[in-house]
Amino acid sequence: HMEGEPMKGLLRKELLALKSTFSILVIFVLVYAIIGVMGDNSSMVSGVLAVILMMLPANSISYDEFYHWDKYALTMPISRQKIVQSKYLLCFLLFGLFLVVGVTFSGLVDGNWADALFTNLLVAAMSLLMSVIALPCMFKWGAQRGRLVIVLLCGVAGALIAILVISLKTGDLAREMRVGEMMQGMLLSNGILLGVALIVTAIATIISYRISCNIYSKKQF
């Protein structure tokens, strides 16, 4: 099976390895979905899904490390590049799952499907961006340090967003940089904001993948 369809086999292995984690996460999401419905707040599920999208690839690499799966895999006719690809494809599968669940839930709760699609696409893109930035670090130093990178990225991103929003509201940024109106226009334009997020994520994914392939090709097990 692995010889004929290596990528299909690798993806199946990824999903089977995370099977037990998925069952717990489904319950977790359902709890937050109930809370979201009761509080009329669809963003709660999107927030939980964002964390899942960032953390599951790290869990997959942690699983590989614990069971020394890489040593076993490299004894089979599977290239190192395919192994790296399987991690990135896992991220994209989670990205798709995020969108299906997030958009469906937000659309049903809020009744605004266009806004649900925009919001969840934006949040999913940012979560995917965090994941692909952290993946080369995980391949280089392991899953634990990769998780630390994700936490640090989330902290930095949250701080920058908070500073930006506060500055735009108070006008400090406008006075200091004299581009307040232009930036407010970009932030208020959903199409531009989403487009920039998707383009940045796509470029980061390509760069990240190449770095990961380079790291993994030289890694000793």
Backbone as a ProteinNet text record, in pm:
[ID]
protein_1_A
[PRIMARY]
HMEGEPMKGLLRKELLALKSTFSILVIFVLVYAIIGVMGDNSSMVSGVLAVILMMLPANSISYDEFYHWDKYALTMPISRQKIVQSKYLLCFLLFGLFLVVGVTFSGLVDGNWADALFTNLLVAAMSLLMSVIALPCMFKWGAQRGRLVIVLLCGVAGALIAILVISLKTGDLAREMRVGEMMQGMLLSNGILLGVALIVTAIATIISYRISCNIYSKKQF
[TERTIARY]
84.4	0	87.3	190.9	277.5	361	391.9	472.2	389.6	264.4	182.7	132.4	88.9	31.9	92.1	217.3	286.9	218.1	171.3	112.4	-19.4	-98.6	-226	-200.8	-99.3	-64.8	-15.8	64.9	116.5	3.6	-88.4	-201.4	-290.5	-309.1	-388.7	-322	-189.6	-114.6	-132.2	-127.8	-144.4	-280.7	-384.5	-520.2	-541.6	-486.1	-498.4	-423.4	-307.5	-228.1	-301.4	-382.8	-454	-597.7	-632.6	-770.6	-818.7	-737.5	-777	-788.6	-700.3	-705.6	-830.7	-869.8	-987.8	-1112.8	-1127.6	-1248.1	-1262.1	-1150.3	-1152	-1182.5	-1122.6	-1142.1	-1285.7	-1349	-1488.7	-1577.9	-1554.6	-1631.7	-1604.9	-1479.1	-1438.2	-1509.4	-1511.4	-1577.5	-1727.6	-1787.8	-1931.6	-1969.1	-1886.8	-1912.5	-1911.1	-1808.7	-1799.6	-1909.2	-1953.5	-2063.9	-2192.3	-2216.9	-2335.2	-2328.1	-2209.4	-2191.3	-2210.7	-2159.9	-2174.3	-2318.4	-2394.9	-2537.5	-2613.1	-2584.2	-2652.3	-2617.5	-2494.4	-2451	-2460.8	-2513.6	-2526.4	-2392.1	-2287.9	-2151.7	-2085.2	-2092.6	-2038.2	-1886	-1821.7	-1675.5	-1605.3	-1677.8	-1615.3	-1566.6	-1649.2	-1609.7	-1492.4	-1495.1	-1384.5	-1254.1	-1261	-1141.9	-1085.1	-1174.8	-1131.2	-1069.7	-1134.3	-1083.1	-947.1	-926	-796.6	-685.4	-712.2	-613.5	-585	-692.5	-676.4	-591.3	-617.8	-542.6	-394	-363	-223.1	-154.6	-228.2	-165.7	-158.2	-251.7	-251.6	-127.3	-74.5	51.4	165.4	167.8	269.8	248.9	121.7	91.6	136.1	119.7	160.6	311.3	387.4	533.4	576.1	506.2	534.8	511.7	405.3	375.3	488.6	536	645.2	771.3	798.8	918.5	909.6	794	776.8	794.4	740.4	746.9	861.8	948.2	1061.9	1015.1	905.4	843.6	931.3	1004.6	1087.1	1190.2	1252.1	1350.5	1285.7	1164.9	1092.9	1054.1	1001.9	954.2	1066.3	1185.1	1297.2	1356.3	1310.4	1351.9	1263.9	1156.1	1063.8	1090.6	1034.3	1057.3	975.6	1002.6	934.2	1040.7	1031.8	1131.3	1107.2	1210.7	1198.2	1105.8	1108.8	1022.7	875	839.5	700.9	658.3	749.1	717.9	689.8	771.2	748.5	615.4	589.7	465.5	343.3	351.3	236.5	198.6	298.2	269.3	198.3	242.6	179.4	39.3	22	-111.1	-205.8	-152	-233.9	-284	-196.3	-236.6	-349	-338.7	-441.6	-572.6	-564.2	-686.2	-756.3	-678	-734.7	-791.9	-725.5	-773.8	-912.5	-927.5	-1057.2	-1163.6	-1126.4	-1221.2	-1264.4	-1169.1	-1196.5	-1304.1	-1286.2	-1379.4	-1519.2	-1527	-1658	-1733.2	-1665.4	-1730.4	-1754.6	-1652.3	-1663.3	-1767.8	-1766.9	-1863.1	-2005.1	-2020.8	-2154.4	-2210	-2128.8	-2175.5	-2205.1	-2111.3	-2129.9	-2250.4	-2266.6	-2379	-2511.9	-2520.5	-2645	-2678	-2574.8	-2597.6	-2628.6	-2549.3	-2563.9	-2659	-2675	-2762.1	-2699.2	-2572	-2501.3	-2389.6	-2417.6	-2323.5	-2201.7	-2220.2	-2106.9	-2006.3	-2057.8	-1970.1	-1905.7	-1981.1	-1927	-1810.4	-1825	-1718.4	-1595.3	-1615.7	-1503.2	-1428.6	-1502.8	-1440.7	-1362.4	-1424.3	-1358.2	-1241.5	-1251.8	-1138.6	-1019.6	-1048	-941.7	-875.2	-956.7	-902.2	-826.9	-883.3	-817.7	-685.1	-682.6	-558.7	-450.4	-488.5	-390.9	-341	-431.3	-390.7	-298.6	-332.2	-246.6	-109.6	-106.9	19.2	107	47.2	122.6	179.3	97.8	139.5	257.9	249.8	357.5	485.4	473.3	594.1	661.1	579.5	633.7	687.3	636.8	676.3	827.6	896.2	1041.6	1112.1	1061.9	1120	1099.6	982.3	954.8	1045.3	1064.2	1152.8	1297.1	1334.4	1471.4	1494.9	1404.8	1428.6	1327.5	1222.8	1125.6	993.5	893.4	756.7	743	813.6	797.9	840.4	954.5	1000	910.8	857.1	763.7	639.1	588.5	472.8	506.8	627.2	670.5	672.8	716.5	717	574.9	479.4	340	286.8	317	271	329.4	458.6	524.3	465.2	440	380.6	241.3	163.1	28.4	35.6	131.5	146.4	187	282.5	327.7	215.9	147	38	-73.2	-108.9	-214	-176.6	-51	-4.9	-5.1	42.8	46.4	-94.4	-185.4	-323.5	-387.1	-363.3	-419.2	-365.6	-234.5	-172.7	-228	-242.9	-293.1	-435.9	-521.1	-662	-674.8	-601.3	-607.1	-556.1	-446.7	-389	-483.1	-549.3	-643.1	-763.3	-806.1	-922.4	-890.1	-770.2	-733.9	-675.4	-630.3	-573.2	-424.9	-362.6	-218.9	-138.2	-177.2	-103.6	-117.7	-235	-258.7	-171.1	-160.8	-80.7	67.7	111.6	253.4	299.2	217.2	258.5	191	87.8	14.2	-44.8	-74.8	-136.9	-257.7	-311.6	-421.9	-543	-581.9	-700.4	-682.1	-562.9	-536.6	-542.7	-483.2	-481.6	-621.5	-698.3	-834.4	-915.4	-892.7	-963.8	-930	-801.9	-761.4	-821.7	-822	-875.8	-1025.8	-1093.5	-1238.1	-1277.9	-1186.7	-1216.3	-1191.6	-1298.6	-1286.7	-1209.2	-1234.5	-1169	-1018.8	-972	-827.7	-763.6	-825.9	-770.9	-759.8	-866.5	-865.5	-766.3	-762	-668.8	-524.6	-489.9	-353.4	-319.9	-415.3	-392.4	-368.3	-447.6	-432.8	-302.5	-265.3	-141.4	-20	-20.5	90.5	102.8	-11.4	-11	41.9	1.8	48	198.9	250	393.5	471.5	420	486.3	488.3	381.7	374.9	481.4	497.4	598.1	738.9	767.1	899.6	922	820.6	829.8	854.7	782.4	797.2	938.9	994.5	1130.1	1232.6	1212.7	1304.4	1293.5	1169.4	1147.2	1210.9	1195.8	1256.5	1408.2	1466.4	1611	1657.4	1582.1	1617.5	1604.7	1491.8	1464.1	1557.1	1600.2	1690.2	1827.6	1864.9	1995.3	1987.4	1864.4	1845.9	1889.9	1957.7	2001.8	1909.6	1873.8	1784.5	1855.2
-121.6	0	125.8	125.6	242.6	259.7	145.5	156.4	215.8	169.5	214.7	356	389.5	521.7	578.9	623.2	668.2	784.9	885.3	1001	966.4	884.7	842	765.5	679.5	604.3	693.8	793.5	885.7	966.6	1014	1091.4	1004.6	880	788.7	766.7	753.3	738	859.5	981.5	1104.6	1107.4	1072.4	1077	970	851.1	744.2	779.4	843.3	881.8	984.7	1068.3	1173.4	1134.1	1008.3	963.5	983.8	943	957.5	1103.9	1186.5	1329.9	1392.5	1348.4	1403.5	1384.2	1265.8	1237.7	1333.9	1364.4	1459.2	1599.5	1635.6	1769.3	1791.2	1686.1	1697.7	1732.9	1665.1	1695.1	1839.2	1879.2	2013.9	2118.4	2094.6	2187.7	2191.8	2075.6	2070.3	2150.7	2140.6	2216.9	2366.3	2410.5	2553.1	2594.8	2501.4	2532.2	2557.5	2476.2	2495	2628.5	2658.6	2786.4	2902.1	2885.5	2988.8	3012.9	2905	2918.4	2986.8	2945.4	3004.4	3152	3186.7	3325.5	3404.2	3340.1	3403.3	3458.4	3375.7	3417.7	3307.5	3321.1	3217.8	3216.6	3323.1	3332.7	3235.1	3182.8	3090.6	2964.5	2910.1	2788.8	2817.8	2932.7	2969.8	2979.9	3034	3045.6	2910.4	2816.9	2681.4	2611.1	2625.1	2563.6	2620.2	2748.1	2810.2	2746.2	2720.8	2656.6	2514.4	2443	2305.7	2302.9	2394.9	2401.5	2425.5	2502.4	2531.6	2417.4	2346.7	2250.5	2107.4	2066.1	1927.1	1888.3	1975.1	1937.6	1914.4	1993.1	1973.5	1839.8	1804.3	1675	1559.4	1576.9	1473.2	1450.2	1558.8	1545.4	1489.8	1528.6	1475.9	1324.6	1280.8	1137.4	1064.4	1122.4	1061	1049.5	1153.8	1153.6	1046.1	1034.6	939.8	795.2	764.4	627	605	705.6	696.5	653.7	713	673.7	709.7	817.9	861.4	755.3	692.8	587.6	472.8	437.1	327.6	367.4	489	533.7	537.4	576.1	590.2	455.9	347.5	214.6	167.3	237.8	204	294	257.6	338.8	468	551.3	679.9	788	887.8	995.1	1087.1	1153.3	1250	1365.1	1399.7	1506.9	1471.6	1345.8	1301.8	1310.8	1279	1286.6	1431.3	1523.2	1665.7	1709.7	1667.6	1704.1	1658.9	1542.4	1489.8	1581.2	1645.4	1737.2	1863.1	1912.6	2032.3	2000.7	1883.1	1844	1825.1	1776.7	1766.9	1904.2	2004.1	2141.1	2189.3	2157.7	2202.5	2126.5	1999.6	1924.5	1985.2	2021.2	2085.3	2222	2292.5	2422.1	2406.4	2302.4	2276.8	2238.9	2154.7	2114.9	2235.4	2321.6	2446.2	2524.9	2543.5	2625.1	2564.3	2433.8	2368.4	2383.4	2351.2	2357.6	2501.8	2585.7	2725	2803.9	2794	2868.8	2818.4	2686.4	2630.1	2677.4	2668.8	2708.8	2858.6	2940	3085.1	3127.3	3064.9	3099.2	3065.7	2949.8	2908.9	2994.9	3030.7	3109.4	3255.3	3315	3458	3485.9	3387.7	3408.4	3490.4	3525.3	3604.1	3517.6	3451.5	3355.2	3422.6	3539.6	3610.7	3650.8	3704.4	3743.6	3620.8	3510.8	3387.1	3336	3342.2	3296.9	3385.3	3517.2	3609.4	3590.1	3589.3	3579.9	3450.4	3339.6	3211.1	3191.3	3245	3239.5	3317	3434.1	3517.8	3451.1	3401.3	3336	3208.4	3130.3	3006.6	3035.4	3140.6	3177.5	3216.8	3292.9	3334.2	3214.3	3120.7	3001.2	2914	2901	2824.5	2890.2	3022.6	3096	3063.6	3062.8	3029.1	2887.7	2795.5	2655.4	2638.2	2699	2678.6	2749.7	2857.4	2922.5	2832.8	2763.5	2679.4	2545.8	2494.8	2361.8	2345.5	2439.9	2422.5	2414	2488.8	2484.2	2346.7	2286.8	2152.8	2049	2060.5	1966.1	1981.9	2104.1	2131.6	2094.3	2137.2	2123.8	2036.4	1991.6	1905.7	1975.6	1894.9	1945.1	2042.2	2016.5	2101.4	2245.2	2261.4	2396.2	2458.1	2373.1	2422.5	2481.5	2416.3	2469.8	2604	2614.8	2740.5	2852.1	2819.9	2918.3	2965.2	2871.7	2906.9	3000.2	2967.3	3051.7	3192	3199.9	3330.2	3409.2	3340.9	3406.9	3460.8	3380.9	3424.8	3546.6	3544.6	3657.6	3784.2	3771	3887.2	3939.4	3846.6	3887	3955.8	3899.3	3959.4	4098.5	4114.8	4245.8	4348.6	4307.2	4399.8	4440.8	4343.9	4375.4	4470.4	4444.5	4531	4673.2	4685.5	4818.4	4889.6	4814.8	4873.5	4923.8	4839.8	4877.8	4999.1	4998.1	5110.4	5237.9	5226	5343.3	5401.4	5312.5	5361	5429.7	5377.6	5435.8	5571	5582.5	5706.4	5810.8	5763.9	5856.6	5880.4	5813	5831.8	5788.2	5675.3	5624.5	5720	5776.1	5869	5993.1	6043.2	6164.3	6135.1	6019	5988.3	5946	5867.3	5812.8	5882	5959.7	6034.4	5945	5821	5729.7	5661.5	5722	5662.2	5632.9	5730.5	5710.9	5598	5589.4	5482.9	5345.6	5335	5207.6	5170.3	5266.8	5238.5	5187.9	5248.5	5204.2	5060.5	5024.3	4887.6	4788.8	4829.2	4739.6	4721.8	4826.2	4818.9	4749.8	4737.6	4671.7	4521.7	4446.8	4302.8	4231.9	4270.6	4204.3	4220.3	4342.2	4368.2	4295.3	4304.9	4242.4	4091.4	4029.6	3885	3846.2	3923.3	3894.2	3898.6	4001	4013.3	3894.8	3856.6	3745.1	3615.3	3590.2	3467	3465.6	3580.5	3588.4	3568.5	3636.3	3622	3477.3	3414.4	3274.9	3182.5	3206.2	3123.4	3136.1	3259.3	3281.9	3219.4	3238.2	3181.5	3029	2969.4	2823.7	2771.4	2837.5	2795.8	2805.6	2918.5	2937.8	2836.6	2820	2725.8	2584.1	2544.1	2408.4	2384.3	2480.1	2464.3	2455.6	2537.9	2532.7	2397.9	2349.7	2221.4	2107	2108.1	2003.6	2004.9	2122.3	2135.5	2082.7	2117.3	2071.9	1920.3	1867.7	1724.7	1638.9	1692.2	1615	1593.7	1682.4	1674.2	1614.3	1588.1	1544.2	1399.7	1373.8	1239.9	1180.6	1053.2	986.7	867.1
0	0	0	86.8	97.4	-28.8	-96	-217	-331	-346.3	-457	-441.2	-321.5	-297.1	-168.9	-175.5	-54.1	16.5	-60.8	4.2	70.8	4	63.3	192	189.1	309	421.4	387.1	488.7	552	469.1	522.3	610.2	568.8	651.6	786.5	782.8	908.1	997.9	938.1	1016.1	1084.8	1010.5	1064.9	1171.4	1148.5	1247.4	1376	1360.1	1476.9	1563	1498.4	1571.6	1605.7	1579.8	1598.8	1742.2	1837.7	1978.3	2018.4	1962.5	1992.2	1933.5	1813.7	1747.7	1831.6	1891.3	1969.1	2086.2	2149.9	2261.8	2211.5	2097.8	2043.2	1995.2	1942.3	1898.7	2016.8	2128.6	2250.4	2294.6	2287.8	2326.5	2241.1	2108.2	2017	2041.5	2066.5	2092.2	2216.4	2320.7	2443.5	2414.2	2340.4	2306.9	2209.4	2125	2034.4	2112.3	2212.7	2297.2	2370.4	2424	2493.7	2395.7	2273.5	2172.2	2133.3	2119.7	2085.6	2198.6	2320.8	2437	2451.7	2420.7	2433.2	2304.5	2200.5	2068.5	2021.9	2038.6	2004.2	1921.9	1790.9	1702.7	1699.8	1744.8	1737.2	1831.5	1929.5	2024.7	1954.4	1865.3	1793.3	1699.9	1633.6	1544.9	1622.3	1744.1	1826.7	1865.3	1901.5	1937.4	1815.9	1701	1578.4	1540.4	1567	1536.3	1618.7	1744.9	1832.2	1784.7	1745.7	1697.3	1571.1	1479.6	1354	1379.7	1482.1	1512.2	1586.1	1672	1761.6	1707.5	1622.1	1576.4	1496.6	1407.9	1341.1	1440.5	1547.3	1651	1721.5	1745.2	1807.8	1718.2	1586.8	1492.5	1498.5	1499.6	1506	1641.5	1746.8	1880	1883.6	1817.5	1807.8	1735.7	1626.2	1550.5	1634.9	1711.6	1795.6	1903.4	1964.8	2076.3	2029.6	1912.1	1861.7	1763.2	1745.5	1653.3	1513.6	1471.8	1344.5	1225.5	1234.2	1120.8	1082.4	1181.6	1153	1076.5	1120.1	1053.5	911.7	895.1	764.4	661.5	706.9	614	570.9	633.6	587.2	471.9	445.3	337.3	216.5	102	-18.9	-18	80.8	93.7	103.5	20.3	23.3	141.9	183.6	292.8	253.3	125.8	77.9	95.6	72.4	89.5	235.2	325.3	468.6	508.1	457.8	485.2	424.3	301.8	234.6	314.2	376.8	451.2	566.8	628.5	739.1	688.5	575.1	518.8	465.8	406.3	360.2	478.1	590.8	710.9	752.8	745.3	779.3	687.7	559.3	465.4	484.2	521.9	553	674.2	774.5	893.4	858.6	767.4	719.5	655.6	571.6	508.5	608.4	705.7	810.6	892.4	923.2	995.6	922.6	792.8	715	712	690.2	683.6	815.3	924.7	1056.1	1098.2	1084	1128.5	1052.9	919.6	838.9	862.9	870.9	895.1	1028.3	1133.9	1267	1272.6	1223.9	1227.7	1143.2	1026.9	940.7	1003.7	1070.1	1133.4	1255.6	1332.5	1454.2	1421.5	1332.8	1302.6	1186.5	1098.6	983.3	871.9	887.2	785.2	727.2	615.6	560.1	497.4	440.5	380.4	487.9	598.6	708.8	772	779.5	836.5	752.4	619.1	530.7	543.6	545	556.2	688.1	798	930.3	946.9	908.3	927.2	831.6	710.6	618.5	673.9	729.6	784	903.9	996.2	1115.6	1078.2	985.7	943.1	874.5	791	722.4	822.3	924.9	1025.9	1106.5	1137.4	1211.2	1127.2	998.6	908.2	895.7	892.7	885.7	1006	1125	1246.4	1236.1	1183.8	1174.7	1080.8	962.4	864.1	905.9	982.8	1035.1	1138.9	1217.7	1325	1274.2	1161.9	1115.1	1093.9	1027.1	1014.1	1149.7	1247	1381.8	1444.2	1419.5	1472.6	1407.8	1276.3	1208	1256.8	1292	1334.2	1479.9	1568.7	1712.6	1786.5	1719.7	1785.7	1812.5	1848.4	1865	1981.9	2091.1	2209.5	2180.6	2117	2082.8	1975.2	1889	1788.7	1851.9	1954.5	2027.5	2091.7	2143.1	2203.9	2099.9	1979.1	1870.2	1840.8	1837.6	1811.5	1919.3	2045.5	2156.8	2145.5	2114.8	2101	1983.9	1872.4	1755.9	1788.1	1858.4	1896.8	1987.9	2081.2	2171.3	2098.3	2007.8	1930.4	1840.5	1769.9	1681.1	1757.9	1874.3	1956.4	2002.9	2044	2091.3	1978.7	1860.3	1746.7	1703.3	1700.7	1662.5	1762.6	1892.2	1996.1	1984.1	1962.6	1947.4	1824.9	1715	1591.5	1607.5	1666.7	1684.6	1775.3	1888	1981.7	1916.3	1840.7	1775	1670.2	1595.8	1494.7	1557.7	1672.3	1739.2	1802.3	1860	1928.6	1833.8	1718.2	1620.7	1638.3	1738.2	1760.9	1639.5	1582	1466.6	1347.7	1333.6	1222.4	1235.5	1357	1377.9	1359.8	1406.5	1402.7	1263.4	1194.6	1065.4	947.3	976.8	875.1	766.2	803.7	707.8	771.7	875.7	949	862.9	781.1	698.6	598	539	443.1	510.6	628.9	698.9	745.8	792.8	833.2	714.8	598.1	478.8	442.3	456.7	426.5	525.1	653.1	754.9	740.8	694.3	678.5	549	457.1	330	345.9	358.8	382.8	272.7	148.9	37.7	41.2	66.6	70.2	187.8	303.7	423.5	406.6	356.6	336.7	229.1	120.9	13.1	58.9	136.3	188.6	278.9	365.9	457.6	382	278.2	200.7	120.7	62.9	-14.3	76	190.7	285.3	332.4	361.1	406.4	297.3	172.4	60.3	41.2	44.8	28.2	143.8	265.7	383.4	376.8	324	312.8	217.4	104.2	6.4	65.4	130.4	191.3	302.8	386.5	498	449.4	345.3	291.8	241.1	171	118.3	231.1	334.6	449.5	520.3	538.1	605.4	527.9	394.7	311.6	325.8	329	342.5	478.8	583.7	718.6	730.2	681.5	698.4	613	498.9	411.9	475.8	568.9	633.2	774.9	820.6	958.5	977	1088.4	1122.7	1229.4	1211	1306.7	1368.9
[MASK]
+++++++++++++++++++++++++++++++++++++++++++++++++++++++++++++++++++++++++++++++++++++++++++++++++++++++++++++++++++++++++++++++++++++++++++++++++++++++++++++++++++++++++++++++++++++++++++++++++++++++++++++++++++++++++++++

